[in-house]
C-alpha cells in the first residue's frame, strides 16, 4: 500500500483551464520556417548560450553540442563517456547555464554498480539494474569552445526505463531545479511496481543518501548538491524535494519574475501545465489533471488480490482484483494545473477504430515535452504566454497567461503542425524566432490525422521567425484516418516455406527480455503500448502476414532499443522474436528458432 502524505500547503485559488481537444484555436500569426540543422542524435534540450550559439544535449550521442543558428555549423563542447542510454528514455538529458558564469550543469543517467542494484529491477540481466541519475557541473572555456573540469553535484538519483523527467534549470535564487518522473511504474512493462510520487523521504533515507523516494518530484538543490535549508518541510523532513505528485514532468522554465512553470505527461487524458509552488502536491497518481472524476481512476496493480505477475495489464479494462480509487477519494490539499491537455468526459472512446490498434495516438493527450515562458515584444500580442512543444501532435501549443502569470488567460493556440515529435524549445534574444528540437524517430500524428512512424525532420533544430499577422480557423485535433508512412517489409519468395518454430525455453527467455527492454514502449501485452506500434493482434497480422520470421527478427534488431538499435545481445533478439510469435498464437515445440531456419519460416 502506498503511503499517502498530506502536505501542509494551500490549494491554488486561481481557476484552472480544463480544456477539451475541441477548444484549441488555430494560431493566427505567420512565421517563416527553416531548418537550422538535422541529423542530431536525439536532441533533448536546447537553450540559447552566452556565445550566441544554440546549445543542445544529444541524448544518445552523450555530448553537448554548440550550433550556429545562422549556418547550422556544429561544434562539440564535451562528450561524456559515462552517460548510459540503453533505451528510449535515458541518456544525456537536462542542461542548465549559470548566468554571468562559465559554469554549466547537466543531468544524465549512468551505471553505478558501487551503489548496488535498483531494488525495483528484478531481472538480474537487465541493463537498468544499476542505472541511476546524476547532476554534474562543467566549466566552459570560451577560447576553445569546450567544457571540462567535471564536478559531481548530486549522484545516485532514481532512473529507469521510463518517465525519467530530466529537465534542469538554474533558478534566480542560485539553486538548481530538477524534475524526476515516476519511472513509468504501475503501467505497461512496469505495471507490477508501485508508483510513488506521494511517498516522501524519511530522515533515515536522507542521511544514507538513498533517494528512491524522489520519483515523481521536482527537486531544489544547492550548487554543491546539499539540501537548501529553506526547502519545504514535508512529513517532518527537509530534503531536496520541492514539489510532489508528478507523473513525467519534462518541461521546466522560470519567468523573469521568478515564477516556475512545468509541463508533464498525463495517462490517457490530462497532460498538465503547472505553476510550481514550494511544497505543492500536484496529485499524481491519485489525480490526473483536476480532481474532477472525469475519465480516470487510480488502479493499484501492485496491490491486486490476484498476484500481479499473473495478470495482463490494461488501462482500459482493469482486472477486478486490482484496487481502484476515484479522484474524489484523494483528500490532501493539492495545486490545480493552469491548464490540461486535454480533458474528456467519462465514457470517451479510447479505442477509436480509426487508429487501427495504435490507440494512444487517438487519446486526448498531446505528449507535452517541454515548456518555455515567453514575455517579449518580438511577437505582438504574446505579452505573457507559455510555449508547449508536443510529441504526439507535432505542434507547438501557446497558452496565454494573465498579467501576474498565475492563471491561464484563454484557450490554447496551435502552431507549426507537422509530422514531427517536438522535444524542446528556445527563443532568440530578440524574441522573434522560436527554435524547436525534434526527435529522430517515434510515433506521431500524421498530416491527415492518422499515424506516422517517419519523422519529417529527423533529429533537427527548426527555426520559426515571426513575419506578421494572419487569419485563423478552428483546429481539428481528433485523428480520423490511420496510416503508416513506413513501408512494410516486402513479401519474399520462399521456395520451401516452413511454419514458425521455437522452444518453450526460448519464449520464456524472450518474455523476460521483452518485459525488461520492450514493454515500456510496446505494452505489456504487445497491444497497449504508448510509444511503439502493436506487436500482436490485428495490427501485427496486417503488418507481418506472409513475411518471414527473419524479417521480423531483423526489424527488431534494426530499430530496438530506440536510439541504440542493435545494442542488445544477439540471442535476446532471437528469444524476443520467439515470444512475439508465441503471443500471436504460434505454439512452441522441440526445434529451436535459429536465424538460418527463420529465413524459410513464413508468418501465416
Wavefront OBJ file of the C-alpha trace (Angstrom):
o trace
v 0.000 0.000 0.000
v 1.348 3.408 -0.916
v 1.808 5.864 1.894
v -0.232 8.974 1.116
v 1.084 12.089 2.787
v -0.915 15.266 3.321
v 1.491 18.161 2.828
v 0.702 21.378 4.635
v 0.186 23.568 1.604
v -2.508 25.742 0.137
v -4.891 24.861 -2.653
v -4.338 27.142 -5.628
v -7.055 29.734 -5.628
v -6.867 30.567 -9.312
v -9.178 28.819 -11.732
v -7.645 26.138 -13.931
v -8.321 25.838 -17.631
v -9.960 22.453 -18.113
v -9.931 22.190 -21.872
v -11.224 19.648 -24.356
v -9.418 18.900 -27.630
v -12.096 20.886 -29.489
v -11.200 24.066 -27.586
v -7.871 24.540 -29.388
v -7.599 27.536 -31.735
v -5.521 27.692 -34.885
v -2.738 30.204 -34.484
v -3.165 33.439 -36.429
v 0.432 34.652 -36.536
v 2.620 33.971 -39.544
v 6.122 32.517 -39.296
v 8.885 31.682 -41.748
v 10.107 28.126 -41.249
v 13.674 26.964 -41.829
v 15.884 24.019 -40.847
v 18.951 25.093 -38.865
v 20.483 21.617 -38.679
v 19.377 17.991 -38.939
v 20.800 14.572 -38.198
v 21.387 15.177 -34.491
v 21.386 12.143 -32.177
v 18.198 12.756 -30.194
v 18.465 16.462 -29.330
v 16.766 16.658 -25.947
v 17.346 20.139 -24.574
v 18.146 23.342 -26.442
v 18.966 26.693 -24.912
v 20.475 29.963 -26.053
v 24.104 30.081 -24.964
v 26.189 33.068 -23.824
v 28.176 32.867 -27.065
v 25.149 33.459 -29.304
v 25.010 29.760 -30.174
v 22.278 27.208 -29.615
v 23.413 24.647 -27.047
v 21.838 21.203 -27.164
v 22.207 17.901 -25.367
v 22.262 14.920 -27.715
v 20.687 12.201 -25.610
v 22.259 9.092 -27.123
v 25.458 10.658 -28.505
v 26.424 11.634 -24.938
v 27.516 15.110 -25.999
v 26.717 18.789 -25.607
v 26.847 20.481 -28.999
v 27.038 24.177 -29.868
v 25.218 25.107 -33.075
v 25.480 28.321 -35.060
v 21.838 29.412 -35.568
v 22.738 31.139 -38.866
v 24.808 28.454 -40.568
v 23.976 25.255 -38.691
v 27.665 24.608 -38.063
v 28.137 22.175 -35.153
v 30.903 22.148 -32.562
v 31.083 19.564 -29.781
v 31.593 21.227 -26.400
v 32.002 17.981 -24.459
v 31.403 14.248 -24.838
v 30.538 12.475 -21.578
v 31.506 8.827 -21.979
v 29.949 7.912 -18.638
v 26.430 8.571 -19.951
v 24.328 5.408 -20.276
v 21.407 5.426 -22.712
v 20.231 1.822 -23.114
v 16.709 2.690 -24.319
v 14.407 5.485 -25.369
v 14.049 7.441 -22.132
v 17.556 7.744 -20.713
v 20.882 9.354 -21.548
v 22.114 12.947 -21.551
v 19.031 14.991 -20.718
v 18.885 18.366 -18.941
v 21.242 21.317 -19.435
v 21.339 24.472 -17.284
v 23.523 27.545 -17.715
v 24.571 29.620 -14.717
v 24.175 33.329 -15.628
v 27.280 35.531 -15.624
v 29.461 32.475 -15.222
v 31.217 29.792 -17.233
v 29.520 27.067 -15.186
v 27.180 24.651 -16.923
v 25.176 21.844 -15.332
v 23.864 18.663 -16.925
v 21.676 15.787 -15.788
v 22.223 12.312 -17.198
v 21.820 8.622 -16.452
v 24.813 6.383 -15.757
v 25.723 2.921 -14.470
v 26.687 2.747 -10.773
v 27.460 -0.794 -9.624
v 29.124 0.547 -6.472
v 25.755 1.882 -5.316
v 24.157 -1.514 -5.786
v 21.166 -2.708 -7.792
v 17.901 -0.842 -8.022
v 15.506 -2.937 -5.904
v 12.704 -2.215 -8.388
v 14.575 -4.051 -11.177
v 14.018 -7.783 -10.725
v 15.787 -9.088 -13.834
v 19.455 -9.677 -12.883
v 20.461 -9.277 -16.539
v 18.627 -6.002 -17.095
v 20.681 -3.059 -18.372
v 18.643 -0.944 -15.940
v 19.697 -2.850 -12.824
v 22.422 -0.338 -11.928
v 21.079 2.716 -13.770
v 20.930 5.968 -11.787
v 20.925 9.685 -12.473
v 23.340 12.449 -11.540
v 23.810 16.210 -11.776
v 27.279 17.336 -12.877
v 28.932 20.736 -13.319
v 31.371 21.594 -16.112
v 33.384 24.740 -16.774
v 33.199 26.288 -20.229
v 36.307 27.711 -21.875
v 35.231 30.406 -24.392
v 38.628 30.350 -26.108
v 38.429 26.655 -27.071
v 34.646 26.348 -27.083
v 34.835 23.244 -24.879
v 33.674 22.146 -21.437
v 35.917 20.495 -18.839
v 36.581 20.275 -15.070
v 33.784 17.801 -14.369
v 32.452 18.082 -10.804
v 29.727 15.793 -9.436
v 26.944 17.685 -7.653
v 24.341 15.037 -6.781
v 24.560 11.327 -7.646
v 22.521 8.168 -7.118
v 19.212 9.693 -8.190
v 16.467 7.315 -9.350
v 16.378 6.439 -13.051
v 14.800 3.702 -15.107
v 13.428 2.629 -18.462
v 10.545 5.128 -18.490
v 9.378 8.505 -17.148
v 12.702 9.954 -16.033
v 11.666 13.607 -16.265
v 15.094 15.178 -16.532
v 14.644 18.932 -17.060
v 17.233 21.033 -15.231
v 17.129 24.813 -14.627
v 19.259 27.353 -12.803
v 16.976 29.442 -10.616
v 17.123 33.175 -9.848
v 17.829 32.159 -6.236
v 21.065 30.464 -7.402
v 19.668 26.971 -6.840
v 19.318 24.103 -9.287
v 15.837 22.776 -10.075
v 15.400 19.258 -11.477
v 12.339 17.215 -12.444
v 12.135 13.455 -11.918
v 9.338 11.229 -13.238
v 7.552 8.307 -11.618
v 9.695 5.759 -13.556
v 6.664 4.576 -15.509
v 5.597 2.302 -12.672
v 2.026 0.986 -12.434
v 1.721 0.730 -16.234
v 2.939 -1.207 -19.268
v 6.054 -3.295 -18.533
v 6.334 -1.828 -15.037
v 2.706 -2.354 -14.023
v 3.533 -4.599 -11.051
v 5.774 -1.955 -9.469
v 4.286 0.550 -7.011
v 4.093 4.149 -8.227
v 5.362 6.506 -5.521
v 5.106 10.237 -6.290
v 3.205 10.594 -2.984
v 5.904 8.889 -0.899
v 8.236 11.324 0.831
v 11.801 10.708 2.067
v 12.466 9.853 5.675
v 15.274 11.357 7.736
v 16.987 7.966 7.720
v 16.886 7.737 3.913
v 18.204 11.268 3.556
v 21.102 10.599 5.931
v 22.000 7.477 3.927
v 21.719 9.367 0.620
v 19.027 6.972 -0.506
v 16.913 8.928 -2.992
v 14.427 6.320 -4.261
v 11.549 8.387 -2.856
v 12.476 11.312 -5.136
v 10.482 9.777 -8.014
v 7.603 11.948 -9.240
v 9.058 15.092 -7.654
v 10.735 18.345 -8.538
v 13.953 18.970 -6.624
v 15.640 22.165 -5.401
v 19.378 21.697 -4.942
v 22.244 23.782 -3.615
v 25.111 24.232 -6.074
v 27.234 21.847 -4.004
v 24.474 19.201 -4.043
v 23.327 19.742 -0.453
v 19.763 20.397 0.709
v 18.745 24.085 0.913
v 17.732 24.921 4.471
v 14.651 26.798 3.274
v 13.261 23.886 1.260
v 9.760 22.807 2.338
v 9.382 20.558 5.374
v 7.256 17.644 4.179
v 6.254 14.841 6.527
v 8.636 16.401 9.077
v 11.709 16.241 6.790
v 13.520 18.925 4.812
v 15.023 17.245 1.730
v 15.762 18.154 -1.879
v 12.040 17.730 -2.637
v 10.419 20.996 -3.753
v 7.087 19.650 -5.102
v 5.487 16.199 -5.318
v 2.741 14.312 -7.122
v 4.120 14.391 -10.674
v 3.930 11.762 -13.417
v 6.553 12.638 -16.037
v 7.436 16.342 -15.871
v 9.553 17.065 -18.934
v 9.018 20.815 -19.039
v 10.557 23.367 -16.651
v 11.181 27.104 -17.016
v 11.414 30.276 -14.964
v 9.730 33.582 -15.754
v 11.729 36.790 -15.194
v 9.707 37.437 -12.031
v 10.849 34.107 -10.552
v 7.681 32.077 -11.111
v 8.398 28.485 -12.083
v 6.362 26.617 -14.698
v 6.298 22.950 -15.642
v 4.565 20.615 -18.075
v 4.042 16.889 -17.664
v 2.630 13.902 -19.482
v -0.738 12.599 -18.373
v -2.029 8.999 -18.666
v -4.799 8.767 -21.307
v -6.037 12.293 -20.562
v -4.834 15.419 -18.821
v -1.323 16.345 -19.787
v -0.731 19.227 -17.388
v 0.735 22.730 -17.467
v 1.574 23.741 -13.895
v 2.901 26.640 -11.884
v 5.177 25.062 -9.287
v 4.898 26.377 -5.728
v 7.046 25.448 -2.754
v 5.735 22.264 -1.110
v 2.959 21.863 -3.657
v 1.256 18.495 -4.180
v 0.067 18.011 -7.766
v -1.988 14.886 -7.126
v -0.476 12.064 -9.176
v -1.121 9.097 -9.154
v -4.427 9.713 -7.370
v -5.486 12.601 -9.596
v -4.885 13.347 -13.274
v -5.494 16.998 -14.098
v -8.219 18.393 -11.869
v -9.884 16.388 -9.113
v -12.986 16.144 -11.307
v -13.655 12.398 -11.627
v -13.519 12.556 -15.419
v -12.212 9.577 -17.406
v -9.636 8.487 -14.816
v -9.342 6.112 -11.875
v -6.208 5.286 -9.920
v -5.686 1.497 -10.176
v -3.121 -0.047 -7.797
v -1.872 -3.020 -9.826
v 0.881 -3.915 -7.369
v -1.750 -4.419 -4.649
v -4.029 -6.737 -6.656
v -5.500 -9.654 -4.705
v -4.545 -11.891 -7.626
v -0.736 -11.949 -7.840
v 0.131 -9.161 -10.227
v 2.513 -11.333 -12.241
v -0.469 -13.488 -13.244
v -2.366 -10.522 -14.691
v -2.231 -8.792 -18.053
v -2.040 -5.032 -17.880
v -4.757 -2.899 -19.409
v -5.604 0.683 -18.572
v -8.939 0.273 -20.377
v -10.256 -2.923 -18.758
v -8.851 -3.061 -15.232
v -8.869 -6.545 -13.686
v -11.455 -6.843 -10.862
v -8.781 -7.910 -8.354
v -6.977 -4.560 -8.756
v -7.955 -1.912 -6.154
v -9.105 1.313 -7.781
v -9.912 4.765 -6.476
v -11.899 7.724 -7.722
v -10.153 11.078 -7.722
v -12.563 12.357 -5.070
v -11.066 9.888 -2.573
v -7.790 11.840 -2.543
v -8.027 14.219 0.420
v -4.648 16.023 0.730
v -4.533 19.639 -0.372
v -3.323 19.894 -3.962
v -2.434 22.524 -6.517
v -4.563 22.611 -9.644
v -2.884 22.825 -13.046
v -3.014 26.063 -15.004
v -4.389 24.030 -17.905
v -4.936 20.440 -19.016
v -4.179 18.946 -22.426
v -6.834 17.658 -22.644
v -9.813 16.602 -20.509
v -12.699 14.448 -21.748
v -15.834 13.076 -20.155
v -16.048 9.595 -18.676
v -17.135 7.237 -21.434
v -14.806 8.707 -24.055
v -13.823 6.081 -26.641
v -10.129 5.412 -26.073
v -10.184 2.627 -28.696
v -11.192 4.646 -31.731
v -11.186 2.180 -34.656
v -9.729 4.952 -36.838
v -6.374 4.360 -35.126
v -6.367 0.657 -36.040
v -4.713 -0.568 -32.862
v -2.334 2.358 -32.242
v -4.864 3.667 -29.781
v -2.774 6.124 -27.835
v -2.444 8.443 -30.832
v -6.230 8.916 -30.659
v -6.166 9.789 -26.970
v -6.706 13.434 -26.000
v -3.207 13.789 -24.530
v -0.656 15.537 -26.755
v 2.679 14.498 -25.204
v 3.719 17.788 -23.593
v 7.519 17.523 -23.697
v 8.646 20.969 -22.569
v 7.579 24.455 -21.546
v 9.060 27.888 -22.228
v 7.928 31.145 -20.631
v 7.713 33.830 -23.320
v 7.479 37.515 -22.420
v 8.781 39.733 -25.202
v 7.779 42.420 -27.679
v 9.232 40.354 -30.518
v 5.857 38.775 -31.302
v 2.974 41.257 -30.844
v 0.169 40.042 -28.584
v 2.298 37.485 -26.791
v 2.798 39.704 -23.786
v 2.952 36.692 -21.466
v 2.458 33.163 -22.771
v 3.780 29.638 -22.310
v 5.141 27.687 -25.277
v 4.456 23.941 -25.028
v 6.033 21.602 -27.630
v 4.332 18.242 -28.100
v 5.382 14.771 -29.219
v 2.102 13.219 -30.344
v 0.663 16.178 -32.191
v 3.853 17.550 -33.785
v 2.761 21.041 -32.839
v 3.609 23.968 -30.614
v 0.775 24.969 -28.281
v 0.677 28.511 -26.920
v -1.114 29.225 -23.642
v -1.883 32.877 -22.802
v -1.361 33.880 -19.157
v -2.787 36.634 -17.005
v -0.549 39.638 -16.352
v 0.557 38.230 -12.994
v 1.297 34.824 -14.580
v -0.769 32.935 -12.035
v -3.579 31.713 -14.290
v -4.425 30.925 -17.887
v -5.991 33.843 -19.726
v -7.606 31.870 -22.527
v -7.533 28.704 -24.617
v -4.544 27.183 -26.368
v -3.402 28.246 -29.838
v -1.829 25.586 -32.058
v 1.115 26.342 -34.350
v 3.606 24.607 -36.656
v 1.680 21.357 -37.144
v 3.973 18.772 -38.727
v 4.860 15.102 -38.882
v 7.465 15.578 -36.169
v 7.863 14.933 -32.489
v 8.698 18.316 -30.963
v 11.020 17.867 -27.968
v 12.108 21.295 -26.665
v 12.182 24.998 -27.496
v 14.481 28.003 -27.260
v 13.836 31.653 -28.140
v 16.221 34.122 -29.759
v 17.241 37.165 -27.680
v 15.077 39.482 -29.805
v 12.045 37.253 -29.190
v 11.259 36.904 -32.904
v 12.487 33.363 -33.586
v 11.367 30.166 -31.880
v 13.737 27.202 -32.211
v 12.334 23.676 -31.821
v 14.281 20.422 -31.426
v 12.766 17.287 -32.980
v 13.107 13.577 -32.255
v 14.715 11.425 -34.956
v 12.116 8.650 -34.621
v 8.948 7.536 -32.857
v 5.216 7.764 -33.487
v 3.246 10.932 -34.090
v 0.063 12.192 -35.696
v 0.304 12.376 -39.478
v -0.764 15.347 -41.586
v -4.055 13.668 -42.474
v -4.870 12.986 -38.818
v -3.624 9.406 -38.736
v -0.356 7.854 -37.598
v 3.173 8.021 -38.981
v 6.467 6.457 -37.915
v 8.600 8.511 -40.302
v 9.598 11.905 -38.988
v 9.501 14.893 -41.308
v 12.690 16.405 -39.843
v 14.808 13.777 -38.123
v 16.883 14.974 -35.168
v 16.624 18.573 -36.279
v 16.513 22.089 -34.918
v 13.876 24.128 -36.721
v 13.581 27.920 -36.720
v 10.249 29.738 -36.901
v 10.685 33.503 -37.371
v 7.761 35.871 -36.890
v 6.596 37.586 -40.105
v 3.287 39.232 -39.255
v -0.381 38.603 -38.601
v -2.781 36.344 -40.477
v -6.126 34.634 -40.067
v -7.105 31.592 -38.040
v -9.654 28.795 -38.090
v -10.703 26.032 -35.669
v -8.273 23.140 -35.316
v -9.446 19.591 -35.952
v -7.387 17.631 -33.426
v -9.064 14.225 -33.273
v -7.469 11.644 -35.623
v -9.940 10.287 -38.144
v -7.835 8.239 -40.569
v -4.942 5.933 -39.775
v -1.977 5.269 -41.984
v 1.695 4.437 -41.628
v 4.220 6.100 -43.896
v 6.856 3.476 -43.084
v 6.805 0.964 -45.909
v 6.003 -2.621 -44.822
v 8.554 -5.337 -45.267
v 8.410 -6.817 -48.787
v 6.867 -10.226 -49.330
v 9.712 -12.532 -50.246
v 9.557 -15.668 -52.380
v 10.395 -18.679 -50.212
v 10.959 -21.932 -52.090
v 10.062 -24.291 -49.252
v 8.232 -22.266 -46.608
v 8.172 -23.563 -43.050
v 5.826 -22.841 -40.179
v 7.491 -20.826 -37.401
v 9.034 -22.981 -34.677
v 10.788 -22.232 -31.390
v 11.159 -23.828 -27.970
v 9.264 -23.011 -24.789
v 12.574 -22.080 -23.166
v 13.254 -19.522 -25.914
v 9.804 -17.987 -25.495
v 10.221 -17.837 -21.709
v 13.597 -16.145 -22.022
v 12.098 -13.809 -24.606
v 9.301 -12.831 -22.233
v 11.817 -11.821 -19.575
v 13.861 -9.847 -22.097
v 10.758 -8.247 -23.599
v 9.495 -7.070 -20.211
v 12.903 -5.562 -19.442
v 13.557 -3.886 -22.773
v 10.410 -3.612 -24.897
v 7.201 -3.476 -22.846
v 7.722 0.135 -21.825
v 7.151 1.128 -25.478
v 5.012 -1.666 -26.953
v 2.909 -2.535 -23.889
v 2.778 -5.458 -21.516
v 0.519 -7.451 -23.846
v 2.030 -6.029 -27.055
v -1.152 -4.150 -27.979
v -1.360 -1.382 -25.387
v 1.930 0.497 -25.722
v 2.143 4.271 -25.661
v 5.266 4.743 -27.800
v 5.591 1.740 -30.094
v 3.387 0.015 -32.639
v 1.478 -3.107 -31.558
v 3.310 -6.423 -31.856
v 0.198 -8.571 -31.555
v -3.406 -8.673 -32.681
v -4.875 -7.129 -35.813
v -2.025 -4.687 -36.411
v 0.569 -7.473 -36.251
v -1.489 -9.669 -38.563
v -1.912 -6.918 -41.147
v 1.763 -5.942 -40.979
v 3.527 -9.307 -40.842
v 1.331 -11.867 -42.602
v 3.279 -13.502 -45.471
v 6.595 -12.083 -44.186
v 9.367 -14.270 -42.837
v 10.376 -14.648 -39.217
v 13.846 -13.471 -40.241
v 12.341 -10.189 -41.460
v 10.579 -9.769 -38.096
v 13.812 -10.505 -36.237
v 15.813 -8.093 -38.390
v 13.271 -5.280 -37.977
v 13.548 -5.654 -34.211
v 17.332 -5.557 -34.337
v 17.332 -2.590 -36.729
v 15.024 -0.443 -34.614
v 15.305 -1.549 -30.985
v 16.025 -0.241 -28.474
v 15.256 3.315 -29.683
v 18.368 5.403 -30.130
v 20.629 2.418 -29.519
v 19.419 -0.107 -32.072
v 21.174 -3.452 -32.228
v 22.888 -2.993 -28.870
v 21.279 -5.961 -27.107
v 22.949 -9.397 -27.118
v 22.208 -11.335 -30.309
v 20.304 -14.095 -28.518
v 17.949 -11.522 -26.987
v 16.586 -10.579 -30.420
v 16.061 -14.258 -31.188
v 14.244 -15.072 -27.954
v 12.128 -11.903 -28.093
v 11.099 -12.898 -31.612
v 10.064 -16.309 -30.234
v 7.989 -14.616 -27.534
v 6.281 -12.365 -30.106
v 5.361 -15.434 -32.124
v 4.003 -17.210 -29.034
v 1.916 -14.156 -28.101
v 0.397 -14.247 -31.584
v -0.770 -17.840 -31.209
v 2.149 -19.870 -32.537
v 2.986 -22.944 -30.450
v 6.393 -23.892 -29.084
v 7.970 -27.249 -29.876
v 11.208 -29.188 -29.816
v 13.026 -27.295 -32.578
v 14.745 -24.064 -31.546
v 14.447 -20.874 -33.538
v 17.652 -20.162 -35.461
v 18.368 -17.314 -37.863
v 19.141 -19.751 -40.671
v 15.805 -21.518 -40.294
v 13.986 -18.193 -39.781
v 14.700 -17.258 -43.403
v 12.305 -20.021 -44.505
v 9.680 -19.520 -41.785
v 6.638 -17.651 -43.110
v 4.123 -15.998 -40.785
v 0.571 -17.009 -41.676
l 1 2 3 4 5 6 7 8 9 10 11 12 13 14 15 16 17 18 19 20 21 22 23 24 25 26 27 28 29 30 31 32 33 34 35 36 37 38 39 40 41 42 43 44 45 46 47 48 49 50 51 52 53 54 55 56 57 58 59 60 61 62 63 64 65 66 67 68 69 70 71 72 73 74 75 76 77 78 79 80 81 82 83 84 85 86 87 88 89 90 91 92 93 94 95 96 97 98 99 100 101 102 103 104 105 106 107 108 109 110 111 112 113 114 115 116 117 118 119 120 121 122 123 124 125 126 127 128 129 130 131 132 133 134 135 136 137 138 139 140 141 142 143 144 145 146 147 148 149 150 151 152 153 154 155 156 157 158 159 160 161 162 163 164 165 166 167 168 169 170 171 172 173 174 175 176 177 178 179 180 181 182 183 184 185 186 187 188 189 190 191 192 193 194 195 196 197 198 199 200 201 202 203 204 205 206 207 208 209 210 211 212 213 214 215 216 217 218 219 220 221 222 223 224 225 226 227 228 229 230 231 232 233 234 235 236 237 238 239 240 241 242 243 244 245 246 247 248 249 250 251 252 253 254 255 256 257 258 259 260 261 262 263 264 265 266 267 268 269 270 271 272 273 274 275 276 277 278 279 280 281 282 283 284 285 286 287 288 289 290 291 292 293 294 295 296 297 298 299 300 301 302 303 304 305 306 307 308 309 310 311 312 313 314 315 316 317 318 319 320 321 322 323 324 325 326 327 328 329 330 331 332 333 334 335 336 337 338 339 340 341 342 343 344 345 346 347 348 349 350 351 352 353 354 355 356 357 358 359 360 361 362 363 364 365 366 367 368 369 370 371 372 373 374 375 376 377 378 379 380 381 382 383 384 385 386 387 388 389 390 391 392 393 394 395 396 397 398 399 400 401 402 403 404 405 406 407 408 409 410 411 412 413 414 415 416 417 418 419 420 421 422 423 424 425 426 427 428 429 430 431 432 433 434 435 436 437 438 439 440 441 442 443 444 445 446 447 448 449 450 451 452 453 454 455 456 457 458 459 460 461 462 463 464 465 466 467 468 469 470 471 472 473 474 475 476 477 478 479 480 481 482 483 484 485 486 487 488 489 490 491 492 493 494 495 496 497 498 499 500 501 502 503 504 505 506 507 508 509 510 511 512 513 514 515 516 517 518 519 520 521 522 523 524 525 526 527 528 529 530 531 532 533 534 535 536 537 538 539 540 541 542 543 544 545 546 547 548 549 550 551 552 553 554 555 556 557 558 559 560 561 562 563 564 565 566 567 568 569 570 571 572 573 574 575 576 577 578 579 580 581 582 583 584 585 586 587 588 589 590 591 592 593 594 595 596 597 598 599 600 601 602 603 604
